[in-house]
Amino acid sequence: MTLKLFKHGRIYTPLTGRDPAAGGEQGKLAFYEDGCFLVDNGQFAAVGAMADVEKCLEDRCPDQEFDLEGAAVIPGFVDPHTHACFAARRETEFSMRLEGKSYLEILKAGGGILSSVRSVRSASDQELFDFSRALLASTLFYGTTTIEIKSGYGLDTETELRMLRVIDRLGRETPQTVVPTFMGAHAVPEEFKDNPEGYVSLLREDMLPAIAEQGIARFCDIFCEEGVFSVEQSRRVLQRAREWGFRLKVHADEVHDLGGAAMAGEMRAVSAEHLLAASDAGIAAMAKEGVVAVLLPATAYSLRKPFARARTMIEKGVPVALATDLNPGSCFCESMPFVFSLAVMGMELTPEEALTASTLNAAWAIGMSREAGSIEPGKMADFLVLDGETPAVFAYASGARPIRSVWKLGECVA
Ligand SMILES: [Zn+2]
């Protein structure tokens, strides 16, 4: 048991416990100007003004003391949407996109997700692990202390299971907390090109039971999009996933407004993600059912598309979260600071709203808000010491890494 006292920090944190913050609450943070906090055995034990925290100490003496020298301190970033388990980059395809080929055109030409499927299927477990571990190390450097990783480059039962086992190993062998999501419904694989219904059956009858049995994924996600899975197919896959005990996520209305956001509301999914083309009706359905919007502005940036309507979502009472969408195709972005900066400069979130979106609301989107997402007693002592006085430094110093140090479970890890 080690007891660590951190003092003289400018502490900014959401302070709502485990619940997500929506509407006007999203921009409300607790702020301690000359704040300090106590870390007991890797967890926050107290936070506030020096006098209050000293009271908590009673007659115990900290094993170590750290002077934060007036730097801003925020909770560690939670990245609730990544595809950070793959075996090769796709830079050539990025050049094709710059020449004007659309994402769906590249998908039809056998590129896109399907080229990652080929490289993941032919990689060994160790190769897949090594490649992904390097990605995770980079996200940690940029302040991500909890990360969700989706499968979805296997698209057959065996390879999806293999990916989830690699994701599980990443959680055990890297400093970060890793939350696994099963996304066998990421694309229709080549062998089912002429029989997509056959693949929906494989998902429902074979993959979901096999993955549930191994207990290695908490969430089930689906790419509900024109040319991928229809709303009706998505509903059938998600219904079966729910029967097997998965919590639900939906890649919804990224390219076209198919009604994915409304379907996420109807299915009581935890989150709907992307939402670049989400309609007013879809946003209303999400607000009604408390579905969190996981927005991925680095993907919109990388695809040169308009950003999601974050302001409307906040005004309508949808809790908004932010994520990188780190993947080899549409968005090779490892940096939550960059996402934060895009959210403020491009989607017009206030820095306070962006902070809640990239910590507490992000944690809630992946079922981790009891353990992560704020500097509150009982949560993991995951925090960032910033090279700046306020969280706005991420937008002020856009493209930089205004982070002095990254702490996970009370240990300095980057
Ligand atoms: Zn995604």
Residues whose N, C-alpha, C, O or C-beta is under 5 A from the ligand:
A	BS01	ZN	none
